[in-house]
Amino acid sequence: MSLAEKQRQLIADYSLIEDAQERLAAIVDRARRLPPLPESERTDAHRVRGCVSQAWVVGEVRDGRCQFRSDADSPLVRGLLALLCDLYNGATPAEVAATEPALLEELGLARTLSPTRLNGLRSVRARLREFALAA
């Protein structure tokens, strides 16, 4: 499945939840079931600058495909990071670098988030793009 197809699928899946606040709650709830990053990966090297919350993203390339893991001290940020990691996991570095996360707008999440949260998400996106370009 291409990254564009995956993004359309995530949009379709979460669009089944009509209310944007409930959608956001589902995203946060899903992230609660994910394992946290080990303390050994919660380092300055993995920390996302520009987030008000403490947030970490760890990336690696396996068989030419990106894999990302994330964590944050805020449940909301943790959920949003997990959503972006879900989107980009399994994509090639070129796809990660070139594809913007339209699902935030499409799902109405960008309208419900504060400007500081949106700025933090832009920092996360920049971090994922930098990783992909370096890969």
Secondary structure, 3 states (H helix, E strand, C coil): CCHHHHHHHHHHHHHCCCCHHHHHHHHHHHHHCCCCCCHHHCCCCCECCCCCCCEEEEEEEECCEEEEEEEECCHHHHHHHHHHHHHHCCCCHHHHHHCCCCHHHHCCHHHHCCHHHHHHHHHHHHHHHHHHHHC
